[in-house]
Amino acid sequence: MCPFCRVYIERNEGCAQMMCKNCKHTFCWYCLQNLDNDIFLRHYDKGPCRNKLGHSRASVIWNRTQVVGILVGLGIIALVTSPLLLLASPCIICCVCKCCRGKKKKHDPSTT
């Protein structure tokens, strides 16, 4: 059973990291430990579940490399876009401002 919502889960094959389809809780099949915040799957590096993930060591290292790459990529995107957003924010705010649009229509010489 899922340790969070108690729904029955069947494992036929595959890895020991389980995700409940009902509540999306992630846990270890063997010891039922919470793995929701273990994005690097370090739970399977030591303790009673060591090397029981069901994947090769190379596969786990590749997974960790991908996670780090995604996090670094998101960080680079945030660093590049944040100054651009700061520079563009007055234009974005002004274009959206309804007060300015109303004033422009009143003073627009093409409407008279």
C-alpha positions in Angstrom: 0.0 0.0 0.0 1.0 3.6 -0.6 2.3 4.9 2.8 0.6 8.2 2.2 -3.0 7.4 0.9 -3.1 3.6 1.6 -4.1 2.7 -2.0 -2.9 -0.7 -3.1 0.0 -0.7 -5.6 1.3 -3.7 -7.6 4.9 -3.9 -8.8 5.5 -6.4 -11.6 9.0 -5.2 -12.6 11.2 -2.2 -12.9 12.8 0.0 -10.3 12.1 0.3 -6.6 11.3 4.0 -6.7 7.5 4.0 -6.7 5.0 6.8 -7.4 1.4 6.3 -6.3 -1.0 7.1 -9.2 -3.6 8.3 -6.7 -1.7 10.9 -4.6 1.6 11.2 -6.6 3.6 10.3 -3.5 7.1 8.9 -4.3 8.5 6.2 -2.0 10.9 3.2 -1.8 9.2 -0.1 -2.6 11.3 -2.0 0.0 11.2 0.2 3.1 8.4 2.7 2.2 10.6 5.7 2.9 9.5 9.0 1.5 11.4 9.9 -1.7 9.4 13.0 -2.7 12.5 15.3 -2.2 15.2 12.8 -3.2 15.7 13.9 -6.8 19.2 12.4 -6.9 18.0 9.0 -5.5 20.6 9.0 -2.8 18.4 6.7 -0.7 19.8 3.8 -2.8 23.4 4.7 -2.1 23.5 3.5 1.5 21.5 1.6 4.2 19.4 -1.5 3.7 18.2 -0.4 0.3 21.7 0.1 -1.1 22.0 -0.9 -4.8 18.3 -2.1 -4.8 17.0 0.6 -7.1 16.9 -1.8 -10.1 19.0 0.3 -12.4 22.7 0.1 -13.2 25.1 2.5 -11.4 25.8 4.2 -14.8 22.1 4.8 -15.2 21.8 6.4 -11.8 24.9 8.6 -12.5 23.3 9.6 -15.9 20.1 10.5 -14.1 21.9 12.7 -11.6 23.9 14.4 -14.4 20.6 15.2 -16.2 19.1 16.7 -13.1 22.1 18.8 -12.4 22.2 19.9 -16.1 18.5 20.9 -16.0 19.0 22.9 -12.7 22.1 24.7 -14.1 20.3 25.4 -17.4 17.3 27.0 -15.5 19.8 29.0 -13.4 21.5 30.3 -16.6 18.1 31.2 -18.1 17.1 33.1 -14.9 20.4 35.0 -14.9 20.1 36.0 -18.5 16.5 36.9 -18.5 16.2 38.7 -15.2 18.2 41.9 -16.3 16.2 41.9 -19.6 12.9 41.8 -17.6 14.1 44.6 -15.4 14.9 46.7 -18.3 11.7 45.9 -20.1 9.4 46.2 -17.1 8.6 50.0 -17.5 7.5 49.4 -21.1 5.5 46.3 -20.2 3.8 48.1 -17.3 3.1 51.3 -19.4 1.7 49.3 -22.4 -0.7 47.5 -20.0 -1.7 50.5 -18.0 -5.4 51.4 -18.8 -4.9 55.0 -17.5 -2.4 55.8 -20.2 -4.6 54.3 -23.0 -7.5 56.5 -21.9 -5.3 59.6 -22.0 -3.9 58.7 -25.4 -7.4 58.5 -26.9 -8.4 61.9 -25.5 -5.3 63.6 -26.8 -5.0 61.8 -30.1 -5.3 64.4 -32.9 -6.5 61.8 -35.5 -9.7 61.3 -33.6 -10.8 64.9 -33.8 
